[in-house]
């Protein structure tokens, strides 16, 4: 079984690893360097606190791998379980939290629903703007670069051919089924092609005659030295109503991010977007962070910042399916590709070898849901 994986980010490498474990002969084609799309600019969140069952199950299956990553891949990914905390300002969002926690608990995720007093007793550095919270102390974050390194150093040992600076320019079909890809003018035979091209996945899909609604959207992140250092035990905290989040870094620093303008979120060219932060966004991000927690006073200093891309679908869920005979899609993760990569890799291998997925029920993640109106909206998005 010859499989061509298009994309050398975390989803592509996780897919290559799972395919090789099942006995496939795998070649990964990456147009640049490994991880140079969304992976290298990810904030590294790993959580089970999603608002839909399918995302919760993708997380559960992935956490099993992240928890054992060093033993399996020989790399410490600095997986820190400081927790995830979602905070609610209004009655409607607090009511949503109650429903979401009930669903998560039904899926064996022990999320806590905190009322106003519990929230501020547990997290006294929050401002007094919040009336409820969702908290899971075993959620956390890791270093995406180290995770990518772990996969990358293991794949050659598994027989995977990693080719960087190798751009796929066409997907070849015969009698309606995939027969290979064209790379820099050369044809490579393949029984299956996996589209794991991250923000370029729409371009790859178009080579196969497919239109997928996975649009590259720009997202920005800061590393700051807060006026009051943020302890490393503080959870990654998300204010869904203002769109801002923060998490601790080392030595009192913090990462601050978020998206604030839903009206202006244009599609980006993955080869030509601005990778630096905007001044206006930076000011707004710090103002919003200061409205969430007391750490971010006027003496907070900006250390650095960057912008990356989410491949966003209309319902903030990925497409994971065999879209055409021999053409498997693993794309459109809407900012959750890093944390869901291990489960996705296994699902891709199941689609290739078994013809169906069994690790997680992904029937709701088929691309025809967009035409049929069967969207499954993820609300816990930052």
Secondary structure as GFF3:
##gff-version 3
##sequence-region A 1 382
A	DSSP	beta_strand	2	6	.	.	.	ID=ss1
A	DSSP	alpha_helix	10	21	.	.	.	ID=ss2
A	DSSP	beta_strand	25	30	.	.	.	ID=ss3
A	DSSP	three_ten_helix	39	41	.	.	.	ID=ss4
A	DSSP	beta_strand	45	46	.	.	.	ID=ss5
A	DSSP	alpha_helix	53	67	.	.	.	ID=ss6
A	DSSP	alpha_helix	69	73	.	.	.	ID=ss7
A	DSSP	beta_strand	84	88	.	.	.	ID=ss8
A	DSSP	alpha_helix	91	106	.	.	.	ID=ss9
A	DSSP	beta_strand	112	115	.	.	.	ID=ss10
A	DSSP	alpha_helix	116	122	.	.	.	ID=ss11
A	DSSP	beta_strand	132	136	.	.	.	ID=ss12
A	DSSP	beta_strand	140	141	.	.	.	ID=ss13
A	DSSP	alpha_helix	144	155	.	.	.	ID=ss14
A	DSSP	three_ten_helix	156	158	.	.	.	ID=ss15
A	DSSP	beta_strand	161	164	.	.	.	ID=ss16
A	DSSP	beta_strand	168	174	.	.	.	ID=ss17
A	DSSP	beta_strand	177	183	.	.	.	ID=ss18
A	DSSP	beta_strand	186	189	.	.	.	ID=ss19
A	DSSP	beta_strand	192	195	.	.	.	ID=ss20
A	DSSP	three_ten_helix	198	200	.	.	.	ID=ss21
A	DSSP	alpha_helix	201	207	.	.	.	ID=ss22
A	DSSP	beta_strand	215	225	.	.	.	ID=ss23
A	DSSP	beta_strand	236	239	.	.	.	ID=ss24
A	DSSP	beta_strand	244	248	.	.	.	ID=ss25
A	DSSP	three_ten_helix	250	252	.	.	.	ID=ss26
A	DSSP	beta_strand	253	258	.	.	.	ID=ss27
A	DSSP	alpha_helix	279	290	.	.	.	ID=ss28
A	DSSP	beta_strand	301	312	.	.	.	ID=ss29
A	DSSP	beta_strand	319	324	.	.	.	ID=ss30
A	DSSP	beta_strand	327	331	.	.	.	ID=ss31
A	DSSP	alpha_helix	337	354	.	.	.	ID=ss32
A	DSSP	three_ten_helix	363	365	.	.	.	ID=ss33
A	DSSP	alpha_helix	369	372	.	.	.	ID=ss34
###
